[in-house]
Amino acid sequence: MKIQYKSLIYIALGATLLTACDDFLDVKQSDRVDEDANSYAPEQFVNSTYGMLTEWDYAFSYLGITEILSDNADKGSSPSDTGGDKDQLDNLTFTSSAGSFDAMWTNWYKTIGRATYAIEFTEKYGLTDDAYKNRLVGEAKFLRALHYFWLVRGWGDVPLQHVDYTTRAPKADVYAFIEQDLLDAIEKLPLKNQYQSSDLGRATKGAAQALLSKVYLYEQKWQQSYDMANTVINSGQYSLESDYAVLWRASSENGTESIFEVQARGEAVAHGVQQYTQTQGARGTSGWGWGFNTPSQNLLDAYNAEGDAIRRDATIIFAGETLYDGREVSASVENPMYNEKAYSSANAGADDADKNIRILRLAEIYLIKAEAANELGNTSEALAALNIVRTRVNLPASTAAAGTSLRNAIWKERRLELGFEHDRWFDLVRTGQAQSAMTAAGKNFIVGTHELFPIPYNQLIQTPNMVQNPGY
């Protein structure tokens, strides 16, 4: 059975949050740990860090700042339903007061605070089983690195909580800290096949290696990225699912391609990530959700232009279609398309969806290897890795020439392979495609501003010396 986040103690640790203000300590008093912290076991603190990944923020704010911003998605829902700030995110008219940025900034720093406390508590607790102790520390370091990675991708320079929570550290320093956490985690964590079934879904050595390969990619450390991706691919722990269509279904949870995913399924159906499925479900007659974060015509056109019917039909729910489980989608639902990767067959519209959310999987590691290999001038390796991903969905092998042509082919493949997996916006920014892509999608991308998110207004009120990003 998978680890049950929601049945575990959720611990918010005031001393390690980003600020000391009440806004960032908005948790139930009973969830706080006082001086009797030793009545808890280290594993409970680590589990509480995982638990943050199931919070409501991931069902709405996260969608806004990862997908709705991009050319993959539209706000969806009804025209009059703004979703708080989702209309502003969709139109790139947001300000530092947009609630989605505030929510994720706060969530991610709270999670980092939990991870840091879990590390310190575990190291001092007196565990005599060194392998167990190291594993718990490794899991927490992986989770801390993951959340700093999400922060640095969005905001650039960000505070390193353990150094100074009011001053933004240079991006290079943040990346260096992420790298060290992941290198430490790699040393401490077991392989996927070394976990007991009761610990299915915990961070593994392969997860830390995979994330580090992605971190190196963002830093343009091509050789390190290539080497680490190869380590994951050659580890014998993972292989591609033969059928792309099942990748986001219950049948493939923690499956052969899965490297790290949010565990959302409990002993009973409807026991996981708060409303992730519901907010993105079909809206209106015979619908089951709110209808937000809908696939754009731009994305549909990209699939059709490539002749990529397999990934298109596994990513997009169309009004009037019958889904794989027999559910009929009324032709009169409010929006023409919905996100199929958010769909749960068991409890489509439940508040507390049972949907595992994939964070890292092997196909992306092949594409990381392809991109790094191309930048290193190793065209044959780049094409081989790229075409492994294309072959799985019955597309012809790419014959793109080395350099720019192959680079663009790999970037395009990332969009088609990873659609609605919360990476598109960051890919556009890191590759310098954001302005042209947003213009093609009818959105006004402001160069020099929109590459970074605004520091939330509420944060600046609490820490007025923290410098805002340009243009906000």
Residue pairs with C-beta under 8 A, 6 or more apart in sequence:
1 197
1 198
1 200
1 267
2 200
2 201
2 254
2 263
2 265
2 266
3 47
3 50
3 198
3 199
3 200
3 201
3 202
3 263
4 266
4 267
4 271
5 47
5 50
5 51
5 53
5 54
5 263
6 51
6 54
6 266
6 271
6 272
7 266
8 44
8 47
8 48
8 51
9 31
9 40
9 44
9 47
9 48
10 27
10 31
10 48
10 51
11 31
11 32
11 33
11 40
11 44
11 45
11 48
11 114
11 117
12 25
12 27
12 31
12 32
12 110
12 113
12 114
13 32
13 33
13 113
13 114
13 117
14 20
14 25
14 32
15 113
15 117
16 112
16 113
16 114
16 116
16 117
16 161
17 24
17 25
17 109
17 110
17 113
17 165
18 24
18 105
18 106
18 109
18 110
18 113
18 159
18 161
18 165
18 459
19 165
19 166
19 459
19 462
19 463
21 462
23 106
23 458
23 462
24 106
24 109
24 110
24 462
33 40
37 121
38 125
41 125
42 118
42 121
42 122
42 125
42 127
42 133
42 136
43 136
45 114
45 117
45 118
45 121
45 122
45 140
46 118
46 122
46 136
46 139
46 140
48 114
48 118
49 111
49 114
49 115
49 118
49 139
49 140
49 143
50 139
50 143
50 202
50 263
52 107
52 110
52 111
52 114
53 111
53 262
53 273
53 357
54 262
54 264
54 272
54 273
54 274
55 107
55 273
55 274
56 274
56 275
57 103
57 104
57 107
58 262
58 273
58 274
58 276
58 357
59 273
59 274
59 275
59 276
59 278
59 279
59 353
60 83
60 84
60 86
60 100
60 103
60 275
60 279
60 292
61 99
61 100
61 101
61 103
61 104
61 107
62 100
62 104
62 422
63 73
63 86
63 279
63 280
63 292
63 293
64 83
64 85
64 86
64 89
64 100
64 293
65 89
65 100
65 101
65 104
65 154
65 425
65 453
66 422
66 423
66 424
66 425
66 426
67 73
67 293
67 420
67 422
67 424
67 425
68 74
68 75
68 86
68 89
68 90
68 292
68 293
69 89
69 90
69 92
69 425
70 424
70 425
70 428
70 437
71 296
71 298
71 299
71 424
71 428
71 437
71 438
71 440
71 441
71 443
72 295
72 296
72 298
72 299
72 415
72 419
72 420
72 424
73 90
73 293
73 294
73 295
73 296
73 299
73 339
73 420
74 90
74 294
74 295
74 296
75 82
75 83
75 86
75 87
75 89
75 90
75 292
75 293
75 294
76 280
76 283
76 291
76 292
76 293
76 294
76 335
76 338
77 83
77 86
77 283
77 290
77 291
77 292
77 334
77 335
78 283
78 291
78 334
81 290
82 88
83 292
84 99
84 100
85 94
85 98
85 99
85 100
86 100
86 292
88 94
88 95
88 98
89 98
89 100
90 443
91 443
91 444
92 438
92 443
92 444
92 445
92 446
92 450
94 101
94 454
95 454
95 457
95 472
96 454
96 455
96 456
96 457
96 460
96 468
96 472
97 456
97 457
98 454
101 154
101 453
101 454
101 456
102 456
102 457
102 458
102 459
104 150
104 154
105 151
105 155
105 455
105 456
105 459
106 456
108 147
108 150
108 151
109 147
109 151
109 161
111 143
111 144
111 147
112 144
112 147
112 148
112 161
113 161
115 140
115 141
115 143
115 144
115 147
116 140
116 144
116 161
116 162
118 136
118 140
119 137
119 140
119 141
119 144
122 133
122 136
122 137
122 140
123 133
123 137
125 133
127 133
134 187
134 188
135 188
135 189
135 190
137 184
137 188
138 184
138 185
138 186
138 187
138 188
138 189
138 203
138 208
139 185
139 189
139 202
139 203
141 181
141 182
141 184
141 185
141 188
141 208
142 181
142 182
142 185
142 189
142 203
142 207
142 208
142 211
143 203
144 181
145 178
145 181
145 182
145 185
145 208
145 211
145 215
146 211
146 359
148 158
148 160
148 174
148 177
148 178
148 181
149 178
149 211
149 214
149 215
149 218
151 158
151 174
152 158
152 171
152 174
152 175
152 178
153 218
153 426
153 429
153 430
154 426
154 452
154 453
155 452
155 453
155 455
155 469
156 171
156 452
156 469
157 168
157 169
157 170
157 171
157 174
158 168
158 169
158 171
158 174
159 165
159 166
159 167
159 168
159 169
159 466
160 169
160 173
160 174
160 177
163 169
165 463
166 463
166 465
166 466
167 465
167 466
168 466
168 467
175 215
175 218
175 219
178 215
179 212
179 215
179 216
182 208
182 209
182 211
182 212
182 215
183 212
185 203
185 205
185 208
186 205
186 208
186 209
186 212
189 203
189 204
189 205
189 207
189 208
190 204
190 205
191 204
191 205
191 206
191 235
191 237
192 204
192 205
192 206
192 237
192 238
192 259
193 237
195 202
195 204
200 254
200 263
201 254
201 261
201 263
203 260
204 237
204 259
204 260
206 232
206 235
206 237
206 238
206 259
207 259
207 260
207 360
209 228
209 231
209 232
209 235
210 228
210 229
210 232
210 259
210 260
210 360
210 364
210 365
211 260
211 360
212 228
213 224
213 225
213 228
213 229
213 231
213 232
213 365
213 368
213 369
214 225
214 360
214 364
214 368
216 222
216 224
216 225
216 228
216 372
217 225
217 368
217 371
217 372
218 426
218 430
220 375
222 372
222 375
222 376
223 372
223 376
225 368
225 369
225 371
225 372
226 369
226 372
226 373
226 376
226 378
229 365
229 366
229 368
229 369
229 372
230 369
232 238
232 259
232 362
232 365
233 362
233 365
233 366
233 369
238 256
238 257
238 258
238 259
238 362
238 365
239 256
239 257
239 362
240 256
240 257
240 362
240 363
240 366
240 388
240 389
240 392
241 247
241 252
241 255
241 256
241 257
241 392
242 392
244 310
244 311
244 314
244 392
244 393
245 310
245 313
245 314
245 324
246 252
247 257
247 314
247 341
247 358
247 361
248 314
248 340
248 341
248 342
248 343
248 355
248 358
249 324
249 345
250 265
250 344
250 345
250 346
250 354
250 356
252 258
253 261
253 265
253 356
254 261
254 263
254 356
257 361
257 362
257 363
258 358
258 361
259 359
259 360
259 361
259 362
259 365
260 359
260 360
261 356
261 357
261 358
261 359
261 360
261 361
262 272
262 273
262 356
262 357
262 359
263 272
263 356
264 271
264 272
264 273
264 276
264 353
264 354
264 355
264 356
264 357
265 271
265 272
265 354
265 356
266 272
266 354
269 346
269 347
269 350
269 354
270 346
270 347
270 350
270 351
270 352
270 353
270 354
271 352
271 354
272 352
272 353
272 354
272 355
272 356
273 352
273 353
273 355
273 357
274 351
274 352
274 353
275 351
275 352
275 353
276 342
276 353
276 355
276 357
277 289
277 342
277 343
277 344
277 347
277 348
277 349
277 350
277 353
277 355
278 288
278 289
278 290
278 348
278 349
278 350
278 351
278 353
279 289
279 290
279 292
279 293
280 289
280 290
280 291
280 292
280 293
280 338
280 339
280 342
280 343
281 287
281 288
281 289
281 290
281 291
281 338
281 342
281 343
281 348
281 349
282 288
282 289
282 291
282 317
282 319
282 329
282 330
282 333
282 334
282 335
282 338
283 289
283 290
283 291
283 333
283 334
283 335
284 291
284 330
284 332
284 333
284 334
285 330
285 332
285 333
286 328
286 329
286 330
286 332
286 333
287 329
287 330
287 333
287 334
287 349
288 348
288 349
289 338
289 348
289 349
291 333
291 334
291 335
291 338
293 339
293 342
293 420
294 335
294 336
294 337
294 338
294 339
295 315
295 316
295 337
295 338
295 339
295 419
295 420
296 441
298 440
298 441
299 315
299 316
299 415
299 419
300 312
300 316
300 337
302 412
302 415
302 416
303 309
303 311
303 312
303 315
303 316
303 416
303 419
304 312
306 395
306 412
306 416
307 395
308 393
308 395
308 416
310 393
310 394
311 393
311 416
311 417
311 419
313 340
314 340
314 341
315 339
315 340
315 341
315 419
315 420
316 337
316 338
316 339
316 340
317 323
317 329
317 337
317 338
317 339
317 340
317 343
318 329
318 336
318 337
319 329
319 330
319 331
319 332
319 333
319 335
319 336
319 337
320 329
320 330
320 331
321 329
322 328
322 329
323 329
323 340
323 343
323 345
324 345
325 345
327 345
327 348
329 338
339 420
341 419
341 420
341 421
342 355
342 420
343 355
344 350
344 353
344 354
344 355
346 354
347 353
347 354
358 421
363 389
363 392
363 417
363 418
364 414
364 417
364 418
364 423
366 385
366 386
366 388
366 389
367 385
367 386
367 389
367 410
367 413
367 414
367 417
367 418
369 381
369 382
369 385
370 381
370 382
370 383
370 385
370 386
370 389
370 410
370 413
371 382
371 407
371 410
371 411
373 379
373 381
373 382
373 385
374 382
374 402
374 403
374 406
374 407
374 410
375 407
377 402
379 401
379 402
379 406
382 402
382 406
382 410
383 397
383 398
383 399
383 400
383 406
386 398
386 406
386 409
386 410
386 413
387 397
387 398
389 413
389 417
390 396
390 397
390 398
390 413
391 397
398 406
398 409
398 413
400 406
400 408
400 409
411 427
411 431
411 433
414 423
414 427
415 424
415 427
418 424
425 434
427 433
428 434
428 437
428 438
429 451
434 445
434 450
434 451
435 445
435 447
437 445
438 444
438 445
438 450
439 445
446 471
448 470
448 471
449 469
449 470
449 471
449 472
450 471
452 469
452 470
453 469
454 468
454 469
454 472
455 466
455 467
455 468
455 469
455 472
459 466
460 466
460 468
